[in-house]
Amino acid sequence: MSTHHVSRVVVPSGYVEPHQGEDLALVKLTTPVTWSDYIRPICLPSSGALFPGGMLCHVTGWGDIRNNVPLHGVGTLQEVAVPIISQSSCQQMYNLQPNDKVDILYDMMCAGYQEGKKDSCQGDSGGPLVCQMVNKTWVQAGVVSFGLGCAQANQPGVYTKVSVFSDFIRLTIPEIRLYGRASHSWTGMTVVLVTSLSSMLVIPLLQ
């Protein structure tokens, strides 16, 4: 088990609540993360990184395993593979919900299945949605933000689209180098976490 204190949290100035977007924070730790077989870094995307509809990605977390069914036992980290859903298709699915209006904004992305069954769930907020690119590099495409229940038909999980915040990340961490179509690298020595503001849980993602 690795424990770290937080020295700084930076939030986009437009954040109000998850459904209105800007649902992301940069968290600086007081001490570096030590890499191990269980803690590894992840690349953050530049604005040019593409995650097309149908691309299979992975989301992890310690949240509920079904609606109102908490994770039991020792709390083993859960993982599920879900495909990216295009913004237009995701909006069409949510438009089918007569009582819950959800707007899929420019800084959001969706992942899951139209029929449901596999999804992130309550308690997973702030966790990473990661995708393996053509060159085998793992990149964090999204951050678990919100949804209507979990694993329900026509209600895929909604994630913060990290690539939209590339300028915000660069302004906050000038030394960072982001993954793009031409090149990629890890960050420098600054310890930074990308997490959703809809949860107090922070998961170490990169150094």
C-alpha positions in Angstrom: 0.0 0.0 0.0 1.3 3.5 -0.9 0.0 6.6 0.8 0.7 10.2 -0.3 -0.4 13.6 0.8 -1.7 16.2 -1.6 0.0 19.6 -1.8 -2.0 21.3 -4.6 -5.3 20.8 -6.5 -5.9 22.8 -9.7 -9.5 23.0 -11.1 -10.7 24.5 -14.4 -12.3 27.9 -13.6 -15.6 26.9 -15.3 -16.3 23.8 -13.2 -19.8 23.8 -11.5 -20.9 20.2 -11.5 -20.2 17.1 -13.7 -23.2 17.4 -16.0 -22.0 20.9 -17.0 -18.5 19.7 -18.0 -15.0 20.9 -17.0 -15.0 17.8 -14.7 -11.3 17.4 -14.2 -8.6 18.3 -11.6 -4.9 18.1 -11.5 -3.5 16.9 -8.2 0.1 17.3 -7.1 1.5 15.0 -4.5 4.0 15.9 -1.8 6.2 12.9 -2.6 7.0 11.0 -5.8 5.2 7.7 -6.6 7.4 4.6 -6.6 6.7 2.5 -9.6 6.1 -1.2 -9.1 4.2 -4.1 -10.7 1.0 -2.5 -9.5 1.7 1.2 -10.0 2.7 2.2 -13.5 2.6 5.6 -15.4 0.2 6.4 -18.2 0.5 8.9 -21.0 -1.8 11.9 -21.2 -3.1 12.9 -24.7 -2.5 16.1 -26.6 -5.4 17.6 -28.5 -4.4 15.7 -31.6 -4.8 12.2 -30.0 -7.8 10.4 -31.5 -10.1 7.9 -29.8 -12.6 6.9 -32.5 -15.9 5.2 -32.0 -15.5 1.4 -31.6 -12.0 1.6 -30.1 -11.8 -0.8 -27.2 -10.6 0.8 -24.0 -10.4 -0.2 -20.3 -11.8 1.4 -17.1 -10.8 0.5 -13.6 -12.1 1.3 -10.1 -13.3 0.2 -6.7 -16.9 1.3 -7.2 -20.2 -0.7 -7.1 -20.2 -3.9 -9.3 -23.9 -3.3 -10.1 -26.5 -0.7 -9.3 -26.4 -0.4 -5.5 -24.2 -3.5 -5.1 -20.9 -2.6 -3.5 -17.6 -4.3 -4.1 -17.2 -7.0 -1.4 -14.2 -8.7 0.1 -10.7 -7.0 0.2 -11.6 -4.5 -2.5 -9.7 -5.9 -5.4 -9.4 -3.3 -8.2 -12.0 -4.1 -10.9 -11.5 -3.7 -14.7 -13.8 -3.8 -17.6 -13.3 -3.3 -21.4 -15.7 -1.0 -23.1 -15.7 0.5 -26.6 -15.7 4.2 -27.3 -19.1 5.5 -28.4 -19.1 8.5 -30.8 -20.5 11.8 -29.3 -23.5 11.8 -31.7 -24.4 8.2 -31.0 -24.1 8.7 -27.3 -26.4 11.8 -27.5 -28.9 9.9 -29.5 -29.0 7.2 -26.8 -29.5 9.7 -24.0 -32.2 11.4 -26.0 -34.3 8.2 -25.6 -34.5 8.9 -21.9 -37.9 10.7 -21.4 -37.3 11.9 -17.9 -33.5 12.6 -17.7 -32.1 15.2 -20.1 -28.3 14.7 -20.6 -26.3 16.9 -22.9 -23.0 15.3 -24.1 -20.8 18.4 -24.3 -17.6 18.9 -26.3 -15.4 18.0 -23.3 -17.2 14.7 -22.7 -16.9 11.3 -24.3 -18.8 8.0 -23.8 -17.9 4.4 -23.6 -19.9 1.3 -23.1 -22.6 -0.8 -25.0 -26.0 0.3 -26.2 -27.5 -2.8 -24.5 -25.7 -2.0 -21.3 -24.3 -4.8 -19.1 -20.7 -3.5 -18.9 -20.0 -0.1 -17.5 -18.3 2.0 -14.8 -20.5 2.5 -11.7 -21.1 4.6 -8.6 -17.8 4.9 -6.7 -15.7 4.7 -9.9 -15.8 8.4 -10.4 -12.3 9.9 -10.9 -10.9 6.7 -12.3 -9.1 6.4 -15.6 -10.4 5.3 -19.0 -7.3 4.1 -20.8 -6.8 3.0 -24.4 -3.9 1.2 -26.2 -2.9 3.1 -29.3 -1.6 1.6 -32.6 2.0 1.7 -31.3 1.1 -0.2 -28.1 1.3 3.0 -26.0 -1.3 3.2 -23.2 -3.0 6.7 -23.1 -5.6 8.0 -20.7 -8.5 9.0 -22.9 -11.0 9.8 -20.2 -11.9 10.2 -16.5 -15.0 8.6 -15.1 -17.5 11.5 -14.7 -21.1 10.5 -14.4 -24.0 8.3 -15.7 -27.6 7.4 -15.1 -27.3 4.3 -13.0 -24.8 1.9 -14.4 -24.8 -0.7 -17.1 -28.3 0.3 -18.3 -29.4 0.1 -21.9 -28.9 3.4 -23.8 -27.2 5.0 -20.8 -23.4 4.5 -21.4 -20.9 5.9 -19.0 -19.9 9.5 -19.6 -16.2 10.5 -19.2 -14.3 13.7 -19.2 -12.4 13.9 -22.5 -8.8 14.5 -21.3 -7.5 15.7 -24.7 -9.7 18.7 -24.6 -7.8 19.9 -21.5 -4.3 19.7 -23.1 -3.8 23.5 -22.9 -5.0 23.6 -19.3 -2.6 20.8 -18.4 0.3 22.5 -20.2 -0.3 25.8 -18.6 -0.4 24.2 -15.1 2.6 21.9 -15.8 4.8 23.7 -18.3 7.4 20.9 -18.3 4.9 18.2 -19.3 5.0 16.6 -22.8 1.8 15.0 -23.9 1.1 12.1 -26.2 0.2 13.0 -29.8 0.1 11.4 -33.2 3.8 12.2 -33.9 5.5 11.6 -30.6 5.0 10.7 -26.9 6.9 10.6 -23.6 6.3 10.5 -19.9 6.1 13.6 -17.8 9.0 14.9 -15.7 9.5 14.6 -12.0 6.3 16.4 -11.1 3.7 14.0 -9.7 0.3 14.8 -11.2 -3.0 12.9 -11.1 -5.9 13.4 -13.3 -9.2 12.9 -11.6 -12.9 13.7 -11.8 -14.2 16.3 -9.4 -17.3 14.2 -8.7 -15.3 12.0 -6.3 -12.9 12.5 -3.5 -11.1 9.3 -4.5 -7.8 10.0 -6.2 -6.0 7.2 -8.1 -2.2 7.5 -8.9 -1.8 7.6 -12.6 1.4 9.1 -13.6 4.6 10.8 -12.4 
